Amino acid sequence: MKLQRTVAMCLVAAFLVLPLFAGAAAAIENDTADAGPKLILLQNAALTNHYGYITVDSVDVDLSKGVDAVYTINYSIDPWIAFLVFLFGKQDLKNRLLKVLNPPPSGSGQSQEITFLYVDNDMAKISVTNVGMSYGDKTYWYPEHEFGVTVPQIEFHSSFTKTFNDTRTIQRGFGYY
């Protein structure tokens, strides 16, 4: 019992002190000898690849299973958040990744099933059923899709590879086979 209390106190102390160290480290990094004027550039919110503590690097979409898709999201999370994810679990991270992905609605009117195949601090694999529409003869349509952030690189893999750079919306969709 005493060991549990000691471990709990150490975790609480780390939880409270870790953000202070992160702030101090950031202050030291940004400290410069030149106190001259500084230029601050504001980034348009529509062009950012950040969602909360997640920074999206790329998304790969595997469409080789017909109307179903497997999304691989490569991202990074803030360092001190990684500790919180370790402590409290990955549910908040999963919720945020779903908002980043914002899967397109089912093209065929059938129900969709979203399954997390793998989630880590830098990558997630998410399977989504009934994303595309089937035209028969193994030809499909991927509908218009708006992601929750601007993704630096999106690659769609089927019988060919289609790449989009700095994209938030896949307009008009596209056919694949």
Secondary structure by P-SEA (a helix, b strand, c coil): caaaaaaaaaaaaaaaaaaaaaaaaaaaaaccccccbbbbbbcccccccccccccccbbbbbcccccbbbbbbbbcccaaaaaaaaacccaaaaaaaaaaacccccccccbbbbbbccccccbbbbbbcccbbbccccbbbbcbbbccccccbbbbbccbbbbbccccccccccccc
